[in-house]
Amino acid sequence: MQKPILFLLAPGFEDNERREYCPECATIWGVLSYFPAIKEAIEIRYETIHHPRKGLVDLLGAGNHNCPTLVLPKGTEIPDGVRVKTAGGYDYLPSACGIGIYFSKLYGTPVPR
């Protein structure tokens, strides 16, 4: 892996007999639309609403299936103030807020509130 991988739920997935979207994933899409250069620096992969989410589980192991999640390449230097989790040998950020903080440290974007 050379770029961070951002795992998102696809917009407009089917669940509960209706179309839905993930508010946290939508937040990250909003950040990417505000700052499109970030989108070029990461790889985006979509997962289904249903568990297990194969792409995440393949990298991080069973039980790690939250979206959005940003998985960092091995050896990535973690900026001060960024709190990562570790699984499967990878550091990762399993929330929109954590991802937003990481982007603010790395790319100078505003900090999420």
C-alpha positions in Angstrom: 0.0 0.0 0.0 1.5 3.3 -1.0 -1.4 5.7 -0.4 -3.7 5.8 2.6 -6.9 3.9 1.9 -10.2 5.6 2.8 -13.0 3.1 3.3 -16.5 4.6 2.8 -20.0 3.2 2.5 -21.3 3.9 -1.0 -23.9 6.8 -1.1 -27.4 5.6 -1.4 -27.1 2.0 -0.2 -30.1 -0.2 0.3 -30.9 -1.1 3.9 -34.1 -1.4 6.0 -36.1 -1.6 2.8 -35.1 2.0 1.8 -32.2 4.0 0.4 -29.9 5.4 3.1 -26.6 7.1 3.5 -24.0 7.1 6.3 -23.8 10.6 7.9 -20.1 10.2 8.9 -19.2 9.1 5.3 -21.1 12.1 4.0 -19.1 14.3 6.3 -15.8 13.0 4.8 -17.2 13.4 1.3 -17.9 17.0 2.2 -14.3 17.5 3.3 -13.0 16.0 0.1 -15.3 18.3 -1.9 -13.9 21.3 0.0 -10.3 20.2 -0.4 -10.1 18.1 -3.6 -6.3 17.8 -3.4 -6.7 15.3 -0.6 -8.8 13.1 -2.8 -5.9 12.8 -5.2 -3.5 11.8 -2.3 -5.6 8.8 -1.1 -7.3 5.7 -2.5 -11.0 5.5 -1.9 -12.7 2.1 -1.6 -16.4 1.5 -1.1 -17.8 -1.1 1.3 -21.3 -2.5 1.6 -23.5 -1.9 4.5 -23.4 -5.6 5.4 -20.8 -7.2 7.6 -18.2 -8.4 7.2 -16.8 -5.7 5.1 -14.2 -7.6 3.2 -11.7 -4.9 2.3 -11.5 -3.7 5.9 -11.3 -7.1 7.4 -8.6 -8.2 4.9 -6.4 -5.4 6.2 -7.3 -4.9 9.8 -8.8 -8.3 10.9 -12.2 -9.5 12.1 -14.3 -7.0 14.0 -12.8 -3.9 12.3 -15.5 -2.8 9.9 -16.4 0.8 10.7 -16.9 3.2 7.8 -15.4 5.7 7.4 -12.0 4.4 8.2 -8.6 5.7 6.9 -5.9 3.0 6.9 -2.4 4.4 6.8 0.5 2.8 4.9 3.0 1.0 7.1 5.7 3.4 8.4 3.5 6.5 8.1 4.6 9.2 10.6 1.7 10.1 12.8 1.4 13.8 13.4 1.2 15.1 17.0 -2.3 15.2 18.3 -3.6 12.4 16.0 -4.8 9.3 17.8 -4.7 6.2 15.8 -5.7 2.6 16.5 -3.6 -0.3 15.3 -4.7 -3.7 13.9 -3.3 -6.1 11.3 0.0 -4.2 11.4 -1.6 -1.0 10.2 -2.4 2.3 12.0 -5.9 3.5 11.2 -8.5 6.2 12.0 -12.0 4.8 12.4 -14.1 8.0 12.6 -14.9 11.1 10.6 -13.6 13.3 13.3 -10.3 11.5 13.6 -9.9 11.5 9.9 -10.7 15.2 9.8 -8.0 15.9 12.5 -5.5 13.9 10.5 -6.3 15.9 7.4 -5.9 19.1 9.3 -2.5 18.2 10.5 -1.3 16.8 7.2 -2.9 19.2 4.7 -3.6 22.3 6.8 -7.4 22.0 6.5 -9.6 23.5 9.2 -10.1 21.3 12.3 -13.5 19.5 12.7 -15.7 20.7 15.5 
